Amino acid sequence: MLAREMTRFEVQERIEAGDWAILPVGACEQHGPHLPLGTDVYLAEYQAEEIADRVPAVVFPSVNFGYSWVWKGLPGTLTLSQQTFNLLIYELLESLIEQGFDKIMITNGHDSNVKALRYVQRDIVDAHPDVELLIIFYPNMKDVYQRYMESPMWHGMFHAEEFETSLMLAYRDDLVHMDRAVCEYPSKPALYGLDASSLATISASGVYGDATYASREKGKAMAAEFADYVAEIARSL
């Protein structure tokens, strides 16, 4: 299923068979004291591979960088501007379409990419109305979160807490340091959401929520539910 392990002729066969192309997109940014900088990339790949186990698909190499303005300046964090990120994704999608893929999914592992990806999706659909382009970011999230998570979100936001940590334990537990996992629900600034407050200045640990409740079992169950949900939609198309 991995494009980087296939030849051009094998990819051509998959195009002719009508397979989906999946492009995982993440970020390189801090995820507290217990998760790696590439967490959002790993989780985008996890989504992609789970989906490709259920529907015929070719998974292309991941985009390792995204829009991470809120963490800029912290060690290890690299960010693109919205404009650069949009153009990068648009040109990669154009490459997939030019070679013949007309069903494409982006599996996204980073919340701050969501708006930018939506704009790219609209531009691609305007230019290629016959192409089916889906943006996958933990579909049916509210329901899944309520059923599996024991800790609440921080004002509707999740980052490096029980949810992401559980998924990482399911996919790459060798990179998770549960002995360093913390719980932090920092005070919400009065102007949060109104001004340009940076998350990097609000939380001391870089965790928003309670990572100590995470488990591999929760992560595997949630990943399977997300993939089943997407697979059902893909088959209907």
N, C-alpha and C positions, 0 to 999 in steps of 0.2 A: 504493500500500500504506500510505501514511502518513495516519493519521486526521486530523492537523491540516491536511491539504491537501484533505480531502474534505467534502462536505456531509452533513447528517443523512440525506438520502434515499439517498445513495451508501452510507453505512454500513449503513442498513437493508437495502439489497440484499445486502450482504455477510453480514449476519446471517441473512437468509432463505436464502442459498446454503450456510449451514453453515460459513462460514470461521472460522478461529481468530482470537482476539484475542491480541495479544502486548503485554505491558507490560514495557519495559526498566527495570531498577532498578540504580542505581549508588551513587556516593558522591562527596563533595567533600572530597578529602584529599590530602596530600602524596604525591608519587611520585618522590622524589629530585630531582636537579638537572637531569634531562633530559626528564621527562615532565610533562604538565599535570595540574592538580588534578582535572580532569574525566576522567581516564583510565578509571576504572571505568564511568562513564556512556557514554563513547564505545565501550568494548568490549561493554557490554550492548546498545547500539544496533547494533553490528556483528553480533553474534550474531542479533539480531532480524531485521535486513535480509537476512542470508544465509539464514535459515530461510524468510522470506517469499518469497524467490526460488524456493523449492522446494515450498512448500505454500501454498494459498490462505489469506491472513491479512491482518488489519488491524493495523498497528503503531501503538500509541498513544504520546503524548508521554511522555518518560522521567521517572522519579523521580530527581531529581538529588542527593538526600541520603539517607544511610543511617546505620548504626551504626558510627561511627568513633572510638570511645572511645580506642583505643590511640594515636591521633595527635592527640588534642585538645590545644589550646594551641599547636600549631605553626602558623605563618602560612598562611592559606588554608583550613585544615581546619575544616569545620563538621560537627557530629554531632547526631543525634537520640538520645533515650533509646530503649531497647528497646521500652518501652511505647508511646511516640509513633509509632515506626516501624511497629510491629505494627498499631496502629489505622489509620494512614494507608493501609497496603497493604490491610488488610481492607476499608475503606470504598471504596477504588478498585475492588477486585474486586466488591464488592456492586453498584457502579454498572454495571459491565460485565454482570453477571448480570441485573440488573433490566431492562436494555434488550434482553436476549435472547441474549447470547452464552452458550453452554454448553460451549465448548471454549476454554480460556484457557492461555496460557503466560506465565510470568515468566522473562525472560532476565536473569540476575543477573551483574553484573560485579565484585562485591565479596565477598570471602570472609567477612567478619564479618557479612554479612547472612544467611548460610545458615541458621543455627539459627532466627533470628526468622522467616524465610520459611517454614520447615518448620512452625512452630507455627500461623502464619496458614493455611497449606494445610490443616492438620487441622481448624481451626475452620470453614473454608469448606466442606469436605467434609461435616462434621457437619451444617451448616445447609442445604447444597445437595447431597445425595448423588447427584443426576443430573448434576452438573457435572464435567467432566474438567479438572483443574487440574494442570499440569506445572510444576515448578521446574527451570529449565535453568541449570546452572553448569558449563560445560566438561565435558560428559559423556564418559566413557571417558578421563578426563584422564591417568591413570597410563600407559596404553598410548601415547597420543599424545605425551606429554612425553618418554617414553623414546626414541621413534623420531626425534624432531626436535631435541630440546635437546642441546646440547653441554656445558652446565654443570649441576651438580647443584643441587637445591633446598637451602635453608638449613633443616635439620631438618624437612623436609616442608612448608615454607611458601614461597610465592613472592610477591614484591612488587617491582615496578619493575625486574625483572631481565630475563633473556633472553626469557622467555615473554611477559610483558606488553608488553615493548618491541617484540618481533617483531610481535605483533598490532596494536599502535599504528602501526608502520611500514606495515603492510598497509592500514590503514584511514585514518589521518590522519598521514601522514609529515610534513606541514607543521608539525605541532606537536611533533615529536620532535627533540631536539638531541643527535645522536649524538656530537658533539664534547665533550659534557659527561658522557657515559655512564661509569659507574664499576663496579668490582667490589668488593663488600664482603661478607665472611662474618664478621660480628662474633662474638665469643665468646659462648657461650650461658650465661647466669647459672645458678647451681646450682639456684635455686628457680623457674626458668622453667617455666610450666605448672602450678605449684603455688600460687604467690602471684599477686598482681595486677600483675606486672611489665608495664610499658608498652613496646611496641616503640619508641616515640619516644625512649626513654632508652638503648636498646641499640645502635642503629646511628647513626653520625655522619652518614651521607649520606642515610639514609632508603631505601637500596637493600638488599635482602636477596638476594644472589646476584650473578651477573655479567651486567650489561646489555651489555657490549661484544661479546658473541657474537650479538646479535640481528640479524635480517635480515628484510626485507620478504617474501622468498620463503618463509621458514619460517612467517611469520604467515599468509600467504594459504593455504598448504597446511593448516595446522592449523584455520583458520577453516572451510575447506571440509569437512574431516573432521567437525568438530563438527556443522555444519549438516546434512550427509548423514545422520549418526547420528540426529539429532533428527527429520529429515524421514521417515525410515523408520519410526520409532516413531509419528509423527503419522498417517501413512498407514494403519498397522495399526489405529488407533483409529477 
